[in-house]
């Protein structure tokens, strides 16, 4: 993520292996390195501010998991653990009494003995995507509080999540976030190649900062070593962040579907005419035309929430439950949402008329790509390994912030000391791509075009960089020609 790896104007602490493009056409790494240097320089210079913002907001989000446990402790925990919990139906009634204007859509029993039950309600007047959550003490039925929530995120984490995704700037902010994710893996892998490809006196300098170095070499040593240790995590964050981005995310989803890796879902749809266990209309469907199917009916009998949960538990769905209440033509959907390793993400659908399981879905049966997507997203959000996961995310965020700082510092330290017209370091000279052999250039162009199409904001910004670079080169040549003519 360095802004600087080259040295056009030599300084006392310049690296011995950083030179301008050789006159003879080199091959292999010697030909590719100047091109990587120029790309890494401009990517670091222009994209680094976006990465710094993403890292800062990501650091805040990583800490939000623990912060909300403290800030919302009254809502999340019971005052005293009782001997036995009330039936879920009684807890729902308590929530309805506290918020009669809401319509209950799902119930989340507490994942442990000290946790409250969440009763999720739809309520008019809330922003899109938000619901009203009523927190109920499962032992006493006491309502511990009410909060507007987004998914499983309470107000603080929901706000920080949106701040990380879009800086609270709507569509413009989401484009910023996707741009950062699009370039992060490119900058990280490019920096890794440059760092590994450097000549060094000791092998230990590859993985550890050189504390004997001074000036720019010392900064570069820290930048490279920390980047080496961070690169795997940065690539994972970039890839998983792109999965729910607008443009690249759509392409990723389509590719995943075509490869048979779409995430499956349990079907809660009732059969036509189902739900009449208490003696429905015996003439229903008699007046239907040929080839027509009886539409799903709203259940006329309901075994109740507690019996539906008991049926799900009997089917092996037992950990950290999320219960969606029946809607017209559908039964109960009861899912596990324990995303910490080992994960518990099985789901069943239960017929409200008789309590029979009408469909089930086991996480073990997910396609491999669906499993990888699930694990990747949960790692990105800090769920998979709990507190350890969140600490690792915070460490990565801090690492990115330092990498960006060190990159700009190297750019500043490499500024010419004699020519005051240029106060910062120069990039690798133009024309690096012309030094590549055709056998390397053509595949590189093809891969770049495919990646640029698949990750559109990366492709568009790369084309913009090239156009600007060509324009600057044209202006520089015109100036040089004019100066030569004047001389």
C-alpha positions in Angstrom: 0.0 0.0 0.0 3.1 2.2 -0.4 2.9 5.5 -2.1 6.6 5.2 -2.9 9.0 2.4 -4.0 11.1 4.3 -6.5 13.9 6.8 -6.4 14.4 9.1 -9.3 16.4 11.7 -7.4 18.9 9.9 -5.3 19.0 10.7 -1.6 21.5 9.5 1.1 19.2 6.7 2.3 18.0 5.6 -1.1 17.7 1.9 -1.6 20.4 0.3 -3.7 17.9 -1.7 -5.8 15.6 1.1 -6.8 16.6 2.3 -10.2 14.9 3.8 -13.2 13.8 1.6 -16.1 16.8 0.0 -17.8 17.5 0.8 -21.4 17.6 -2.9 -22.5 14.4 -4.8 -22.5 14.5 -7.0 -19.4 12.4 -10.1 -18.9 10.5 -11.7 -16.1 10.4 -9.9 -12.8 12.8 -7.2 -13.9 10.2 -6.2 -16.6 7.1 -6.5 -14.5 8.5 -4.7 -11.4 8.5 -1.1 -12.8 4.9 -1.5 -13.9 3.9 -2.7 -10.5 5.8 0.2 -8.9 3.9 2.8 -11.0 0.5 1.1 -10.4 1.2 0.7 -6.6 2.3 4.4 -6.4 -0.8 5.8 -8.0 -3.2 3.4 -6.4 -1.6 4.3 -3.0 -1.7 8.0 -3.7 -5.3 8.2 -5.0 -7.0 5.3 -3.2 -5.3 5.4 0.1 -7.6 8.1 1.5 -10.6 5.8 0.8 -8.8 2.8 2.5 -8.0 5.0 5.5 -11.7 6.0 5.8 -12.8 2.3 5.4 -10.3 1.2 8.1 -11.4 4.0 10.5 -15.0 3.2 10.2 -14.3 -0.6 10.3 -12.4 -0.1 13.5 -15.4 1.6 15.1 -17.7 -1.2 13.8 -15.4 -3.9 15.2 -15.7 -2.3 18.7 -19.5 -1.9 18.4 -20.2 -5.5 19.3 -18.8 -5.1 22.8 -20.0 -1.5 23.1 -23.7 -2.4 22.5 -23.4 -5.0 25.3 -22.5 -2.2 27.7 -24.7 0.5 26.3 -27.8 -1.7 26.1 -27.2 -4.0 29.0 -30.6 -3.2 30.5 -32.4 -4.4 27.4 -30.2 -7.4 26.7 -30.0 -9.0 30.1 -32.4 -10.0 32.8 -32.2 -8.6 36.3 -32.1 -12.1 37.8 -32.0 -15.6 36.4 -35.1 -17.5 37.4 -35.8 -21.2 37.8 -37.9 -21.6 34.7 -38.9 -19.5 31.7 -42.4 -18.5 30.8 -43.9 -20.0 27.6 -42.9 -18.0 24.6 -46.5 -17.2 23.9 -46.8 -15.5 27.3 -43.7 -13.5 26.6 -45.1 -12.4 23.2 -48.4 -11.3 24.9 -46.3 -9.2 27.4 -44.6 -7.5 24.4 -47.9 -6.9 22.7 -49.2 -5.2 25.8 -46.2 -2.9 25.9 -46.4 -2.1 22.2 -50.0 -2.6 21.0 -49.3 -0.6 17.8 -46.8 -3.2 16.5 -47.4 -6.4 14.6 -45.3 -9.3 15.8 -43.4 -11.0 12.9 -40.7 -13.0 14.7 -39.4 -14.0 18.1 -35.8 -14.5 19.2 -35.4 -16.4 22.4 -32.3 -15.5 24.4 -29.2 -17.5 23.5 -28.2 -18.0 27.1 -29.8 -18.0 30.6 -29.1 -14.3 31.2 -30.4 -12.9 27.9 -33.8 -11.4 27.3 -36.2 -12.6 24.6 -36.5 -10.3 21.6 -40.0 -9.9 20.1 -39.7 -8.3 16.7 -42.5 -6.1 15.4 -43.3 -4.2 12.3 -44.6 -0.7 13.1 -45.6 2.2 10.9 -43.4 5.2 11.0 -40.1 3.4 11.2 -37.5 3.9 8.4 -37.3 1.2 5.7 -35.4 -1.8 7.0 -36.0 -1.1 10.6 -38.3 -2.9 13.1 -39.3 -2.4 16.7 -37.8 -4.9 19.1 -39.3 -5.4 22.5 -37.0 -7.0 25.1 -38.8 -9.3 27.5 -37.5 -11.0 30.7 -38.3 -14.7 29.9 -38.7 -15.5 33.7 -41.0 -12.7 34.7 -42.5 -11.3 31.5 -41.2 -7.9 32.4 -40.5 -5.7 29.4 -36.9 -4.5 29.7 -37.1 -1.9 26.9 -37.9 -1.2 23.3 -35.5 -0.2 20.5 -35.7 0.4 16.8 -33.3 -2.2 15.3 -32.0 -3.3 11.9 -31.7 -7.1 11.7 -29.8 -8.2 14.8 -28.0 -4.8 15.1 -29.1 -2.4 17.9 -29.1 1.3 17.2 -25.4 1.9 17.8 -24.1 -1.0 15.7 -26.7 -0.4 13.0 -25.6 3.3 12.7 -21.9 2.3 12.6 -22.6 -0.4 10.1 -24.2 2.1 7.7 -21.4 4.5 8.5 -18.8 1.9 7.5 -20.8 1.0 4.4 -21.6 4.5 3.1 -20.4 7.1 5.5 -24.1 7.9 5.9 -24.0 9.5 2.5 -26.4 7.2 0.7 -25.6 6.0 -2.9 -22.5 8.2 -3.2 -21.1 6.7 0.0 -21.8 3.2 -1.1 -19.8 3.8 -4.2 -16.9 5.0 -2.1 -17.1 1.8 0.0 -17.1 -0.4 -3.1 -14.2 1.6 -4.6 -12.2 1.0 -1.5 -13.0 -2.7 -1.5 -12.3 -3.0 -5.2 -8.8 -1.7 -4.9 -7.8 -3.1 -1.5 -6.8 -6.5 -2.8 -5.0 -5.0 -5.8 -2.9 -2.7 -3.6 -2.3 -5.4 -1.0 -1.2 -8.1 -3.5 0.9 -5.6 -5.6 2.6 -4.5 -2.4 3.3 -8.1 -1.4 4.9 -8.8 -4.7 7.1 -5.7 -4.5 8.1 -6.5 -1.0 9.0 -10.1 -1.6 10.9 -9.2 -4.8 13.2 -6.7 -3.1 16.9 -7.5 -2.6 17.8 -7.6 1.1 20.8 -8.4 3.1 19.1 -10.7 5.6 16.1 -13.0 5.2 14.7 -11.8 8.5 14.1 -8.4 7.0 11.3 -9.9 4.9 9.1 -10.6 8.0 10.4 -8.2 10.6 11.1 -4.4 10.4 14.8 -3.5 10.2 15.4 -1.5 13.3 18.9 -0.5 12.3 17.6 1.4 9.3 17.0 5.1 9.3 15.0 7.6 7.4 12.9 6.4 4.5 14.4 2.9 4.6 13.2 2.5 8.2 9.7 3.6 7.2 9.7 1.3 4.2 10.8 -1.6 6.4 7.9 -1.2 8.8 5.4 -0.6 5.9 6.6 -3.8 4.1 6.7 -6.1 7.2 3.3 -5.0 8.5 1.9 -5.3 5.1 3.2 -8.8 4.7 1.5 -9.9 7.9 -1.7 -8.1 7.0 -2.1 -9.1 3.3 -4.1 -12.3 3.8 -6.7 -10.5 6.0 -6.9 -7.5 3.7 -7.6 -9.8 0.7 -10.3 -11.6 2.6 -11.9 -8.3 3.7 -11.8 -7.0 0.2 -13.4 -10.1 -1.3 -16.1 -10.4 1.3 -16.8 -6.7 1.2 -17.4 -6.9 -2.5 -20.0 -9.7 -2.1 -22.6 -7.3 -0.9 -21.5 -4.3 -3.0 -23.9 -2.9 -5.6 -22.0 -3.5 -8.9 -19.4 -6.2 -8.2 -21.7 -7.9 -5.8 -24.3 -8.4 -8.5 -21.7 -10.0 -10.8 -20.4 -12.2 -7.9 -24.0 -13.3 -7.1 -24.7 -14.2 -10.8 -21.5 -16.1 -11.1 -22.2 -17.9 -7.8 -25.6 -18.9 -9.1 -24.3 -20.1 -12.4 -21.7 -22.3 -10.6 -24.5 -23.8 -8.5 -23.4 -22.1 -5.3 -26.5 -20.0 -4.5 -27.5 -20.0 -0.9 -30.6 -22.2 -0.4 -33.5 -21.4 1.8 -36.2 -23.4 3.6 -39.6 -23.4 2.0 -42.5 -22.5 4.4 -45.2 -22.5 1.6 -48.3 -24.5 2.6 -49.9 -26.8 0.2 -53.1 -25.5 -1.5 -56.0 -25.8 1.0 -53.6 -26.5 3.9 -54.3 -25.2 7.3 -57.9 -26.4 7.6 -57.3 -28.8 10.4 -60.2 -27.5 12.4 -62.7 -28.2 9.6 -62.5 -25.7 6.8 -64.8 -25.1 3.9 -65.6 -28.6 2.5 -66.7 -27.0 -0.8 -63.5 -25.0 -1.2 -62.1 -25.3 -4.8 -65.3 -26.8 -6.2 -65.8 -23.8 -8.5 -62.3 -23.6 -9.8 -61.6 -24.0 -13.5 -59.6 -26.8 -15.2 -55.9 -26.6 -14.5 -56.3 -24.1 -11.7 -54.8 -24.7 -8.3 -56.4 -23.7 -5.0 -54.5 -20.7 -3.6 -52.8 -21.1 -0.2 -55.1 -20.2 2.6 -54.4 -18.5 5.8 -54.1 -21.1 8.6 -57.4 -21.7 10.3 -55.7 -23.7 13.1 -52.5 -22.9 14.9 -50.7 -25.1 17.3 -49.1 -22.1 18.8 -45.6 -20.8 19.1 -44.4 -23.1 21.9 -45.5 -26.3 20.1 -43.9 -25.1 16.8 -40.6 -24.6 18.6 -40.9 -28.0 20.3 -41.4 -29.6 16.8 -38.3 -27.8 15.5 -36.2 -28.9 18.5 -37.4 -32.5 17.9 -36.1 -32.1 14.4 -32.6 -31.0 15.7 -33.0 -27.2 15.3 -32.0 -26.1 18.8 -29.3 -23.4 18.9 -30.0 -19.7 19.1 -33.4 -19.8 17.4 -35.0 -17.2 15.2 -38.8 -17.9 14.8 -40.7 -16.3 12.0 -44.5 -16.4 12.6 -46.8 -17.7 9.9 -48.0 -15.4 7.2 -50.8 -16.1 4.7 -50.1 -19.4 2.9 -47.0 -20.1 5.0 -46.0 -21.9 8.1 -43.6 -21.2 10.9 -39.9 -20.8 9.9 -37.5 -21.7 12.7 -33.8 -21.1 12.0 -30.6 -21.5 14.0 -28.4 -18.3 13.9 -25.4 -19.4 15.9 -22.7 -18.3 13.5 -19.7 -18.9 15.8 -17.6 -21.9 15.1 -18.9 -24.6 15.1 -21.8 -22.9 13.3 -25.4 -24.0 13.8 -27.5 -22.8 10.8 -30.1 -25.5 10.3 -33.7 -24.5 9.6 -37.1 -26.1 9.4 -40.6 -25.0 8.4 -43.5 -26.2 10.6 -47.1 -26.5 9.6 -49.2 -24.4 12.0 -52.2 -26.7 11.7 -50.6 -30.0 13.0 -47.0 -29.2 13.9 -45.5 -31.4 11.2 -42.2 -30.4 9.6 -43.0 -29.5 6.0 -39.4 -28.7 4.9 -35.9 -28.7 6.4 -32.5 -27.4 5.4 -29.2 -28.4 6.9 -26.2 -26.3 6.7 -24.2 -29.4 5.9 -26.1 -29.6 2.7 -25.3 -26.1 1.5 -23.2 -25.9 -1.7 -19.5 -25.3 -1.0 -19.6 -21.7 -2.5 -22.6 -20.9 -0.3 -20.8 -22.1 2.8 -17.7 -20.1 1.9 -19.8 -17.0 1.3 -21.5 -17.4 4.7 -18.2 -17.9 6.5 -16.6 -15.0 4.7 -19.4 -12.5 5.4 -19.5 -13.5 9.1 -15.7 -13.2 9.4 -15.9 -9.7 7.8 -18.6 -8.8 10.4 -16.8 -10.2 13.4 -19.2 -13.0 14.2 -17.4 -16.3 13.4 -14.9 -16.3 16.3 -16.7 -13.8 18.5 -14.3 -11.5 20.5 -11.2 -13.0 18.9 -12.6 -12.2 15.4 -13.5 -8.6 16.5 -9.9 -8.0 17.9 -8.4 -9.4 14.7 -10.6 -7.0 12.6 -9.6 -4.1 14.8 -5.9 -5.0 14.4 -6.3 -5.1 10.6 -8.0 -1.7 10.6 -5.2 -0.2 12.7 -2.6 -1.9 10.3 -4.3 -0.3 7.3 -4.2 3.1 8.9 -0.5 2.8 9.7 0.3 1.4 6.2 -1.4 4.5 4.6 0.4 6.8 7.0 3.8 5.2 6.2 3.1 5.3 2.5 2.5 9.0 2.5 5.5 9.5 4.8 7.8 7.8 2.3 6.3 9.9 -0.4 7.2 13.0 1.6 10.7 11.8 2.6 11.6 11.0 -1.0 11.0 14.6 -2.1 13.9 16.2 -4.0 15.9 18.5 -1.7 17.5 20.5 -4.5 14.6 21.0 -6.9 12.1 23.0 -4.8 9.5 23.1 -7.6 8.6 19.5 -6.7 7.9 19.0 -3.0 7.0 15.4 -3.1 8.4 12.1 -4.6 8.0 11.3 -8.2 6.4 8.1 -9.5 8.2 5.4 -11.5 8.9 6.8 -15.0 6.3 6.3 -17.8 6.6 3.6 -20.4 7.1 0.6 -18.0 4.5 -1.5 -19.9 6.6 -1.2 -23.1 9.4 -3.1 -21.4 7.2 -6.1 -21.0 7.6 -9.0 -23.4 4.5 -9.6 -25.6 4.0 -13.1 -24.0 3.5 -11.3 -20.6 1.8 -8.2 -21.8 -1.1 -9.8 -23.7 -2.2 -12.1 -20.8 -1.8 -9.1 -18.4 -4.1 -7.0 -20.6 -6.6 -9.8 -20.9 -6.7 -10.4 -17.2 -7.0 -6.7 -16.4 -9.9 -6.3 -18.8 -11.8 -9.3 -17.3 -11.2 -8.1 -13.8 -12.1 -4.5 -14.7 -15.4 -5.7 -16.2 -16.2 -8.0 -13.3 -15.3 -5.3 -10.7 -16.7 -2.2 -12.5 -15.5 0.5 -10.2 -12.0 -0.9 -10.3 -12.1 -1.0 -14.1 -13.6 2.5 -14.5 -11.1 4.1 -12.0 -8.2 2.3 -13.7 -9.2 3.7 -17.1 -9.5 7.1 -15.5 -6.0 6.8 -14.1 -4.7 5.8 -17.5 -6.4 8.7 -19.3 -5.1 11.2 -16.7 -1.6 9.7 -16.9 -1.6 9.9 -20.8 -2.8 13.5 -20.6 -0.1 14.4 -18.1 2.5 12.7 -20.3 1.3 14.6 -23.3 1.5 17.9 -21.5 5.0 17.1 -20.2 6.2 16.3 -23.7 4.7 19.5 -25.1 6.5 21.5 -22.4 9.8 19.7 -23.0 9.5 20.3 -26.8 8.7 24.0 -26.2 11.6 24.4 -23.8 13.9 22.7 -26.4 12.7 25.0 -29.2 13.3 28.0 -27.0 16.8 26.9 -26.2 
